[in-house]
Amino acid sequence: MAKKRVFISFDYDHDAALKTLLVGQSKLEDSPFELADWSIKEHIDANWKDKARTRIRSVDIVCVICGLHTDSATGVSAELKIAKEEDKPYFLLWGYSEKTCIKPKSASAEDKIYKWTWQNLKSLIQGDR
């Protein structure tokens, strides 16, 4: 089975370590996914959004890692909005097991934040939501 290409959206200022953990999981032998170019840390302008849109169009699914301050991460909100506009499947991942994680502002009220376990992640990548 071909691996799914995943775009990771995360809060650069607070959750870069979580991205590193997901990168590590993508390299496991039984990983069902590979990572495309992830979030871009640049000023959010039309050019930045065009770059993000191009990257998001090239993947199978978007993973939004939610942390303590994701609601104030304008880049994460913009990337999720683009994913929705491009009709890309996406899911929200609970970044810290012992802390309260928050959805980005562009998330829908019905969007669930899923617990980050290896089994859940593999299921979410395969479309089980």
Buried (B, 14 or more C-beta within 10 A) or exposed (E): EEEBBBBBBBBBEBBEEBBEEBEEBBEEEEBBBBBBBBBBEEEBEEEBBEEBBEBBEEBBBBBBBBBBBBBBBEBBBBBBBBBBEEEBBBBBBBBBEEEEBBBBBBBEEEBEBBEBEEEBBBBBBEEEE
